[in-house]
Amino acid sequence: MNDTWVDLDQFIREMRTPAALPLDEELTRDMDLYHDLDWEPARITDVMHRWAERFHVDLKDFDVAYYVPSANMRKRDVMAAALKSPFSAKARELLGGRSLTLGMLEEAMKRGRWQRD
């Protein structure tokens, strides 16, 4: 796939919501799906499955909770962590998670499978 980035860019633009990513915003490889595109874990999971299907990427090693730990938390626990976050490194870590970037998706497209960093 020679135009991997171009194909990914087009796909993400198709998946975006207009309010979250205006048409004139440039996508970059370091953009994070959760933090920069402002997608919630359920949206990320949905987009990742569509992406994997379109680009024939094996997702068996993908778990959204690895990147966004709050994906497996109850809403009240997320709220409690958010309230504690200014004072607690552990709470910030729970909410922050790990990077899940467009560059990682591009690399997985080239490999044909998802691989944790």
C-alpha positions in Angstrom: 0.0 0.0 0.0 2.0 3.0 -1.3 -0.4 5.7 -0.2 -1.0 4.5 3.4 -1.1 7.9 5.0 -3.4 9.3 2.3 -5.8 6.4 2.7 -5.7 6.8 6.5 -6.3 10.5 6.3 -9.3 10.0 4.0 -10.7 7.3 6.3 -10.4 9.4 9.4 -12.1 12.4 7.7 -15.0 10.1 6.8 -15.2 8.9 10.4 -14.9 12.3 12.1 -17.7 14.4 13.4 -17.8 17.9 11.9 -17.6 19.6 15.3 -14.7 17.6 16.5 -12.5 18.0 13.4 -13.2 20.9 11.0 -12.5 20.3 7.4 -9.6 22.6 7.3 -7.7 20.9 10.2 -4.6 19.0 9.1 -4.2 15.5 10.4 -0.8 14.6 11.7 0.7 11.3 12.7 1.0 12.3 16.3 -2.7 13.0 16.7 -4.2 10.9 19.4 -7.7 9.4 18.9 -8.8 10.1 22.4 -7.1 13.4 23.3 -6.9 15.2 19.9 -9.8 13.8 18.0 -11.9 13.8 21.2 -13.4 10.3 20.6 -14.8 8.4 23.5 -13.7 4.7 24.0 -16.9 3.3 22.3 -16.3 5.6 19.3 -12.6 4.5 19.1 -13.6 0.9 19.2 -16.2 1.3 16.5 -13.8 3.3 14.3 -10.9 0.8 14.9 -13.1 -2.1 13.8 -14.2 -0.3 10.7 -10.6 0.7 9.9 -9.4 -2.9 10.4 -12.1 -4.2 8.1 -11.4 -1.7 5.4 -7.6 -2.0 5.5 -7.4 -5.7 6.4 -5.6 -5.2 9.7 -5.7 -8.0 12.3 -6.9 -6.4 15.6 -6.6 -9.4 17.9 -4.0 -7.6 20.1 -6.1 -4.4 20.3 -7.8 -3.5 23.6 -9.1 0.1 23.9 -8.8 -0.1 27.7 -5.0 -0.4 27.3 -4.9 3.0 25.7 -7.9 4.6 27.5 -8.2 2.9 31.0 -11.4 4.7 31.7 -13.1 2.5 29.0 -13.6 -0.2 31.6 -14.5 2.1 34.5 -18.0 2.9 35.7 -19.1 6.5 35.2 -19.0 7.4 38.9 -15.4 6.0 39.1 -14.4 8.2 36.1 -15.9 11.2 37.8 -14.2 10.4 41.1 -10.8 10.1 39.3 -11.5 13.4 37.5 -12.1 15.1 40.8 -9.0 13.6 42.4 -6.8 14.3 39.3 -5.4 17.7 40.4 -4.1 16.0 43.6 -3.4 12.4 42.6 -0.9 11.1 40.1 -2.6 7.7 40.2 -6.0 9.3 39.2 -4.3 11.3 36.4 -2.7 8.0 35.1 -6.1 6.3 35.1 -7.6 9.1 33.1 -4.7 9.7 30.8 -3.8 6.3 29.5 -1.4 5.7 26.7 -1.1 7.3 23.3 -3.2 5.9 20.5 -2.1 7.9 17.5 -2.8 8.1 13.8 0.9 7.2 13.2 0.3 3.9 15.1 -2.6 3.1 12.8 -0.5 3.9 9.7 2.2 1.5 10.9 -0.3 -1.2 11.6 -1.7 -0.8 8.1 1.8 -1.4 6.7 2.3 -4.5 8.9 -1.3 -5.8 8.5 -1.8 -6.3 12.2 -2.1 -4.3 15.4 0.9 -4.4 17.7 1.1 -2.9 21.2 4.0 -0.5 21.6 
